[in-house]
Amino acid sequence: MRKSDPSNVSHIVVRGTNWVGDTVMTIPALRALRRIFPDARITMWVSAGLVPLTQSTGVPDEVISFDGTFGGPLTRPFRVRGDLSRGKFDMAVLFQNAFESAFTAWLARIPVRVGFPTDLRGPLLNVRVPLTQETRRKHQVFYYLAVTNHLEERILGKSDSSEPDCSVRIGPESLKRAGRILAENGLNPGRSFFCLCPGSVNSEAKRWPAENFAGLADLLIKRGAAVVFLGAPGEKVLVDGIIARMRGEAINLAGRTGMTDSLAVMNLSDMVISNDTGSAHLAVAAAACVLTIFGPTIPGATAPYGKRAHIIQGNAECAPCRNFRCPISNHPCMKSITPESVLASVDKIFDT
């Protein structure tokens, strides 16, 4: 095999992305890689928190993970290099668009290193994927697919053009476990329920107000549906505060379900209603119907992707913005979306 020849590789390592939403958007490209190299051993290289989601795709044969103990971008490459060197990989496919991933693959002396030549990492790659204006204009799902399309065209002389699917397979045991979790928290089997995801780890400005989530939950309960809140461990207090504002009762599973169980709960729900955060993308992965609430951000290329993904957009003169916390006391972009308007969107989705 020539130094930069990807046509005859047998062991591939794939550097995944660092966020839940981005990871979900790489799923079609990851499946494409398996299609292009059906007999290769594929190893994912991801942060520890993304291992369950990565494994749920059914693509990787094994996973190399790292956590906070591996240090930052200056020390982590030298820590991870050992794991990569021991893997004796023929090729590294870099979905993460960072200098660090290319530098680490280079340090590990992986012969074929594939990725976009951005972030000053071009000299470290020997299969450079062209980043065209067309790719930049498309949804981010196609950004990652551009990497695998480049490989497929180079090896097979063609690329697949089928509609990308970001969902994962949720096994029957996971669904049974999710059903038990719901039953243990008072939800009768077969009852209609909605999952609400009111958190947003990377931006408080993306959070629809707590009183609005409470109002929406009460409207759904008034119609006979149950309400289940999902979120990260640090969002339990946020959800407790929302439930305290409600007239009715709801189930708080924030911090009480891992990623696999959260996917299964979402899959069983009638709909997931979420802020613009990783939970909305997880709902797509779970093949659930999802309505994402956008205020300070524009859906664009990073919105949840799929036929069952829907959005509702707030309006304000100051939007869009990149503030972590809204500097205006009444948070106008999010306050412009009322519980009643979200419920109307829900009705419209179910009527189509």
Buried (B, 14 or more C-beta within 10 A) or exposed (E): EEEBBBEEBEBBBBBBBBBBBBBBBBBBBBBBBBEBBEEBBBBBBBBEBBBBBBBBBEBBEEBBBBEEEBEEEEEBBEEBBEBBEEBEBBBBBBBBBBBBBBBBBBBBEBBBBBBBBBBEBEEBBBBBBEBEEEBEEEBBBBBBBBBBBBBBEBBEEEBBEEEBBBBBEBEEEBBEBBBEBBEEBEBEEEEEBBBBBBBBBEBBBBBBBBBBBBBBBBBBBEEEBBBBBBBBEEBBEBBEBBBEBBEBEBBBBBBBBEBBBBBBBBBBBBBBBBBBBBBBBBBBBBBBBBBBBBBBBEBEBBBBBBEBBBBBBBEBEEBEBEBEEBEEEEBBBBBBBEBEBBBEBBEEBEEE
